[in-house]
C-alpha cells in the first residue's frame, strides 16, 4: 500500500471496529505490503485492510478460516465478537481477526511444521467450499507474464523463462492425475505463526484445489521429509512451479512487497538452477 494511503487505511480499520462497538483508542501498523495489517487497541483486534478494488479472495479467506476453526485446525480465527465478513469503509475492504501475541522468535523445527501442515490438510478435507483450481492461479500468473503493461520491468529473457516454465509445469502436473483437495495455496513460513495456542496458519486468500505437493512445495525442503509420503517427482515439479509463480507476483507493477524486485531476481536464478539441476527443459 502506498505510504500516502496508510493513514486513510488505518482510519478505515479503526472506524470499522468502533462502529461494531469495539473500543479503539490506538492502532499499530504491524505489516505493510499489498494489504495492511493493523493491531487495534485496547480491543486487541487485528484489522486487515486492502483497497476495495484489490481484495479478491478476502471473502473466501474468511469462509475457509471460519470453517477450519470449527474442525480444530491450526488456523488464526476471525474476531469472534463481530460478524465474520468484509466491511467496506472509505473504499477499503476491512476484515477483523483475532490478534495472537507472538511467542519469542525461534526456528520452527521441520517435524513441527510438517505436523501443522498435515493437520491443516486434514481439516481442509472436511470442509466443502468453492475455490479456484491451481491451474486458475497459474493462468493468472501467465496473464501477468504475457502482458508487459502489467510487468514492465521484467526483461524479455526472464519473461520467456517464466512463460515457458509456467506453461510446461502446469501441463505436467495436471497430466499426472494426482489426487486433489483444498489447499492453503501459500503455506510458507511467513504464513505460519508461533503463538501460545501453538502453530497457526494465516492468509487463506490463495486457497485453491490441487495435489498436496503444491502446498508442501512452499515449505522448507526438510519439511517434506516429515510429511506423509508425497510423490517426489511431482514435488520437484511443484517446487519449480511455485518459484515461477511467486517470482511473477514480484514483477507485477502493483506489487508492494518490500524488496519484491530483488526477491523476484533471486527466484529467477533459483528457477534456472533448478531446471539445470533436474535436467528439465522449460521450453518443451
Rosetta blueprint (number, residue, H / E / L):
1 X L
2 X L
3 X H
4 X H
5 X H
6 X H
7 X H
8 X H
9 X H
10 X H
11 X H
12 X H
13 X H
14 X H
15 X H
16 X H
17 X H
18 X H
19 X H
20 X L
21 X L
22 X L
23 X L
24 X E
25 X E
26 X E
27 X E
28 X E
29 X E
30 X E
31 X E
32 X E
33 X L
34 X L
35 X L
36 X E
37 X E
38 X E
39 X E
40 X E
41 X E
42 X E
43 X L
44 X L
45 X E
46 X E
47 X E
48 X E
49 X E
50 X E
51 X E
52 X H
53 X H
54 X H
55 X L
56 X L
57 X L
58 X H
59 X H
60 X H
61 X H
62 X H
63 X H
64 X H
65 X H
66 X H
67 X H
68 X H
69 X H
70 X L
71 X L
72 X L
73 X L
74 X L
75 X E
76 X L
77 X L
78 X E
79 X L
80 X L
81 X L
82 X L
83 X L
84 X L
85 X L
86 X L
87 X E
88 X E
89 X E
90 X L
91 X L
92 X E
93 X E
94 X E
95 X E
96 X E
97 X E
98 X E
99 X L
100 X L
101 X L
102 X E
103 X L
104 X L
105 X L
106 X L
107 X L
108 X L
109 X L
110 X H
111 X H
112 X H
113 X H
114 X H
115 X H
116 X H
117 X H
118 X H
119 X H
120 X H
121 X H
122 X H
123 X H
124 X H
125 X L
126 X L
127 X L
128 X L
129 X L
130 X L
131 X L
132 X E
133 X E
134 X H
135 X H
136 X H
137 X H
138 X H
139 X H
140 X H
141 X H
142 X H
143 X H
144 X H
145 X H
146 X H
147 X L
148 X L
149 X L
150 X L
151 X L
152 X L
153 X L
154 X L
155 X L
156 X H
157 X H
158 X H
159 X H
160 X H
161 X H
162 X H
163 X H
164 X H
165 X H
166 X H
167 X H
168 X H
169 X H
170 X H
171 X H
172 X H
173 X H
174 X H
175 X H
176 X L
177 X L
178 X L
179 X L
180 X L
181 X E
182 X E
183 X E
184 X L
185 X L
186 X L
187 X L
188 X L
189 X H
190 X H
191 X H
192 X E
193 X E
194 X E
195 X E
196 X L
197 X L
198 X E
199 X E
200 X E
201 X E
202 X L
203 X L
204 X L
205 X L
206 X L
207 X L
208 X E
209 X E
210 X E
211 X L
212 X L
213 X H
214 X H
215 X H
216 X H
217 X L
218 X L
219 X L
220 X L
221 X H
222 X H
223 X H
224 X H
225 X H
226 X L
227 X L
228 X L
229 X L
230 X L
231 X L
232 X H
233 X H
234 X H
235 X H
236 X H
237 X H
238 X H
239 X H
240 X H
241 X H
242 X H
243 X H
244 X H
245 X H
246 X H
247 X H
248 X H
249 X H
250 X H
251 X H
252 X L
253 X L
254 X L
255 X L
256 X L
257 X L
258 X L
259 X L
260 X H
261 X H
262 X H
263 X H
264 X H
265 X H
266 X H
267 X H
268 X H
269 X H
270 X H
271 X H
272 X H
273 X H
274 X H
275 X H
276 X H
277 X H
278 X H
279 X L
280 X L
281 X L
282 X L
283 X L
284 X L
